[in-house]
Amino acid sequence: MKWYRLFIATLTLLLSVESRGQGFFNFANGASGVNAPVKASDGTTLLPGGGAYKADYYFGAAGISDPTLLSSGGQAVSFSGNGIFLGGTQIINGQTGTVTLQVRAWRVSDGATWALAAANPTGSTGQGNLIQVALGTGAATVPNMIGLQSFNLTTGPEPATIALGLMGAGALFIRRRKV
């Protein structure tokens, strides 16, 4: 009879443990209702496929307007070509309801993650607009990132440009007039 009580106690404990929700969305900038290709720093060339560029999503609570408060989803995907990435259904553990999402893209040769590429002085990185997405749960239809807009990557100044600027500033100090 004691095993029965132990079984009931264990079952009660397991059922009382709080389960964390999880929501999901379609991480793709070319999905139905979303047409937001990512462009190179020239503003016209669409990013190619082949693994040279990646995109990751960053998320946070609904209504966030400061992108520095977002966390990486850690699910970087390569572009398939023409500025489009198709990351499929992504699950955000511990999140349900509406969240703020942002897409960030970078050139892989500048860093393994967006944060590393952004810290690279010559890195080529870009950030999309902040959007609000109502996550799907259970058997719901997978929601797309409606509202996502195209964006361009930007590249930090080349080292030669920085050196040239410093030489010019130095020349100004040397050439000053003596009174």
C-alpha positions in Angstrom: 0.0 0.0 0.0 3.0 2.3 0.6 4.0 2.2 -3.0 0.5 3.4 -4.0 0.9 6.5 -1.8 4.4 7.1 -3.1 3.1 6.8 -6.7 0.2 9.3 -6.0 2.6 11.7 -4.3 5.1 11.6 -7.2 2.3 12.0 -9.7 0.9 15.0 -7.9 4.3 16.6 -7.7 4.9 16.1 -11.4 1.5 17.5 -12.3 1.9 20.6 -10.1 5.2 21.6 -11.7 4.6 24.8 -13.7 5.0 24.2 -17.4 6.6 26.9 -19.4 4.8 28.0 -22.6 6.4 28.2 -25.9 5.3 30.1 -29.0 6.4 29.8 -32.6 6.6 31.8 -35.8 7.9 31.4 -39.4 11.4 32.9 -39.6 11.4 33.8 -43.3 11.5 37.1 -45.1 9.9 35.7 -48.3 6.9 34.0 -46.7 3.3 34.7 -47.6 2.5 38.4 -46.9 6.2 39.2 -46.3 8.4 40.5 -49.1 11.5 42.0 -47.4 14.7 41.0 -49.2 18.0 42.1 -47.6 20.4 44.1 -49.7 24.1 44.7 -49.6 25.6 48.0 -48.5 25.2 49.5 -52.0 21.4 49.4 -51.5 20.6 47.5 -54.7 22.4 44.2 -54.7 20.4 41.4 -53.1 22.4 39.2 -50.8 23.5 35.9 -52.4 23.0 32.4 -51.1 25.8 30.0 -50.5 26.5 30.7 -46.8 28.4 34.0 -47.2 25.6 35.8 -45.2 23.4 34.8 -42.3 20.4 36.1 -40.5 19.2 35.7 -36.9 16.1 36.8 -35.1 16.2 38.8 -31.9 13.2 38.9 -29.6 11.8 40.5 -26.5 8.6 41.5 -24.7 5.8 43.1 -26.7 6.1 46.8 -27.2 9.9 47.1 -26.8 11.3 50.1 -28.8 15.0 49.7 -27.9 16.7 47.0 -29.9 19.5 46.7 -27.3 17.0 45.0 -25.0 16.4 42.1 -27.4 17.9 38.7 -27.1 19.3 36.5 -29.9 17.2 33.5 -30.9 20.5 31.8 -31.6 19.1 30.3 -34.8 21.2 31.9 -37.6 20.3 30.7 -41.1 22.0 31.2 -44.4 20.5 33.1 -47.2 19.1 31.1 -50.1 19.7 33.9 -52.7 18.1 37.1 -53.9 18.2 38.5 -50.3 15.8 35.8 -49.0 16.3 33.5 -46.1 13.9 30.7 -45.2 14.5 29.7 -41.6 11.3 27.7 -41.1 9.3 27.4 -37.9 11.2 28.8 -34.9 10.2 28.1 -31.3 10.8 30.6 -28.6 10.7 28.8 -25.2 9.1 30.6 -22.4 7.3 33.0 -24.7 3.6 33.1 -25.6 1.4 35.9 -26.8 2.9 38.8 -28.7 6.6 39.5 -28.9 8.9 42.1 -30.5 11.0 40.6 -33.2 13.9 42.1 -35.2 16.0 40.4 -38.0 19.7 41.0 -38.0 22.0 40.0 -40.9 25.7 39.9 -41.4 28.6 38.8 -43.6 29.9 35.5 -42.1 33.6 36.3 -42.8 33.2 39.3 -40.4 32.2 37.1 -37.4 30.4 33.9 -36.5 27.5 35.8 -34.9 25.8 39.2 -35.6 27.3 40.6 -32.3 30.9 39.6 -33.4 30.4 41.0 -36.9 29.0 44.2 -35.5 32.0 44.6 -33.2 34.3 44.2 -36.2 35.3 47.7 -37.4 35.1 46.7 -41.0 32.1 44.3 -40.5 29.1 44.3 -42.8 25.9 44.1 -40.7 22.3 45.3 -40.8 19.2 45.4 -38.7 15.6 45.2 -39.7 12.7 47.2 -38.2 11.1 46.1 -34.9 7.8 44.2 -35.5 5.2 42.8 -33.2 4.3 39.1 -33.9 1.6 37.2 -32.1 3.2 33.8 -31.6 1.4 30.6 -32.5 0.8 27.9 -29.9 -0.6 24.4 -30.0 -2.1 23.5 -33.3 -2.4 27.1 -34.5 -1.2 28.2 -38.0 2.4 29.3 -38.0 2.4 33.1 -38.1 4.6 34.9 -40.6 6.7 38.0 -39.8 4.1 40.5 -41.3 5.4 44.0 -41.2 9.1 43.2 -41.8 10.7 45.7 -44.2 13.7 45.3 -46.4 17.0 46.7 -45.1 20.6 47.2 -46.2 23.8 46.0 -44.6 26.2 48.7 -43.8 30.0 48.4 -43.7 32.3 50.1 -41.2 35.0 52.3 -42.6 38.0 50.7 -44.2 41.3 50.9 -42.2 42.8 53.0 -45.0 40.0 55.6 -44.7 40.6 55.9 -41.0 44.4 56.3 -41.5 43.9 58.9 -44.2 41.6 60.8 -41.8 44.1 60.7 -39.0 46.9 62.0 -41.3 44.7 64.9 -42.5 43.9 65.8 -38.9 47.6 65.6 -38.1 48.4 67.9 -41.0 46.0 70.5 -39.7 47.8 70.6 -36.4 51.2 70.9 -38.0 50.1 73.7 -40.4 48.5 76.0 -37.8 49.6 79.6 -38.0 52.0 81.0 -35.4 51.1 84.4 -34.1 
